[in-house]
Amino acid sequence: MTNLVFWNRGSGKAEQVERLRTALPSATSTWVQMTRDLDLRESIEKELHCKCDIVFAAGGDGTVNAVVNALMKIDAARRPCMAVIPLGTANDFAGTLAIPDEIDRAVALYRDRQPIPIDVVRITGRGFQRYYANVAAGGNCVRVSEELTDEIKSRWGAFSYLRGAVGVLADMKSFRVNAEMDGQRIDDFDSWAVLVANGKTNAGRIAVAPEASPVDGLLDVVLIKDGDVMDMVEIVAGNLLGNFLECEQVIYRQAQRLKLYSDPPMRFTLDGEVVDEEPVEFECVPGAIRMFCGPEFGQT
């Protein structure tokens, strides 16, 4: 059996890749550096002929997102399991899976534990279909992401998202939203942002969906009403105090499927990656990929 390791030079902790090389058995590991023109599915298919059984995503949430999309293009009966090595700035999904930040401890999981089936989310729109593992954030969240420069990410680390929000707070954009969740409708809802979560945190371990679990077969949908700056301050304060979902500005639901339409069209980030297409439907795909999790997974 062999390991296939995708690693991202642009990840926040990419300098630790050499330590990862030392921790993984070199004789059974194939290393592939991620680039824009790399076909991850093709790389995985090639290694499957060599009986590859574990695909490593060594990077941040963007790396995890890319590997998840590649794995979902492979038939479930042939799909290898996945191990996440958190080398990004925030590593939100790794946190949900209780994967340690220390490389040696993260590598030990695939030796000491068995992988378990983890949900992913399928999104479809007009002419496209994609997957993600952690959180899709739409509306003003996209504007915040676009504020984030490499300098802000480097200087602020896991707090960079909050730093990027400063320039957006004074000019929040409102969206008229119609949503259907497992047949239940919410019509003509004025919203600042929509979060569709499979993991618990986003944008630097901010707990946007503290009740979410990637093994329950459900999406955690968070609709944030529009309002004034003080309403946003209340939401932020509620998040810091751990009662974010109890704020009057927040509507929270769990569902297997969400259909969403907005005016103007709402753009989303998928695990930090801005996509220009407008998602129309989100659907949980239960137990789609077997992943290695930390011993504390599911205890919080």
PyMOL commands that set and color helices and strands:
alter all, ss='L'
color gray80, all
select helices_A, chain A and resi 14-23+26-28+40-48+61-71+92-96+103-112+140-147+150-169+229-241+244-246
alter helices_A, ss='H'
color red, helices_A
select strands_A, chain A and resi 2-7+29-33+52-59+81-86+116-125+128-132+135-139+175-181+184-197+201-202+206-207+219-225+250-255+257-263+268-270+273-275+279-291
alter strands_A, ss='S'
color yellow, strands_A
deselect
rebuild
show_as cartoon
